[in-house]
Amino acid sequence: MVIRSFPEPDIPLELLAQVRDLQREAWPGHSFPAPDGGGPSHDPALAPRSMILLDGDTVVAALDILSKPLTHAGHRFRAAGLSTVVTRKAARGRGHGRHLVTAAHEAIADAGFDLALFTCDRPLQGFYESAGWSMIPGAVLVGGTPQAPFPSDQPGFDKVTMGDFLSSEGRARRLSFHHARIGLHPGEIDRLW
């Protein structure tokens, strides 16, 4: 198994086609762009970077890392987060997803981000904790835009906010994120990463 990483526009077409198939398998109601010119699945302003776990030429798992500046409690941070984490259905339960999510944690830390934040469905909290992430107590990510907010605690959602504080500045301000509404506002395409 090998992990390859690409800016979203540079993913080889044969790998992107497999990633899109896995995403459609995991989220059948969601519309993902066609791999052959259908456009990006993420807002280019979020500098999407894809990490793909390969077994030979077969995509076993994939995820995207999105990033943007974040201002919270009067301080500015370089923030990143995970999006569209998926493992091939036939390969689940073998640690492949955990391996990739752990590698993403390391990649985000190595890239010099101050912090990483993302939401997951509550039942997946233990999975992400096993890959090095922590639940941020009481934190709510507010996605969308300031004019059209998309909060992670809206009715019908059962999300928790996961993350890590990576720089000295991030660690020094960690408690300001606990039990806070965090204005992530990634835009209309990636309403909540």
C-alpha positions, 0 to 999 in steps of 0.5 A: 500500500502506498499513499499519494497526494495531489492538489485536486486539479492534478489528480490523474484521471484514472485515480480520480474516476475511482475516487468518484466511484467510492464517493458515490458508493458512500454518498449515493444522494450527493452529486459529484462532478464527473472526473473527465472535466466535470470541475472540482468537487471543492472550492479552489479557494480552499486549496483542496489536496487529495490523499489517496491510499493505493493497493497497486492501481486500486484506490482503497481509501481517499480523503481531501484536506481543505484549508483557509485562514480562520479568525476566532476570538480575535486571533487569526489562524491557519486552519485545515480540515478533512473532507470526503473521507471514504474507504472502499466498501469491500476493504472496510474494517481492515485499518485502511481508513485509519491509516490514511486519516492518521497520515492526513493528521501528520501531513497537516501538522507538517504543513505548518497549520496552527490547527485542524478542525472538521466535523464527523457524524457522532458514531465516527468519533472513536474512529477519528480518535483512534487516528490521533484526532480529539473531540473539541468539547461543545464546539460547533463549526459554522459553515456556509457564509456569514450571510447564509450560515450552515452550523454543525448543530442544526436540526437533523445533524448529529455531529461532533467537532474533531481537531487538533491544535498544532502550533504554539499559537494554536495550543495557547488558544485551545480553550477558546475553541471549547464550547464555542461557535467557530465561524469557519465559513468555507463558502457555498460549495463546501458548506461544511468540511 
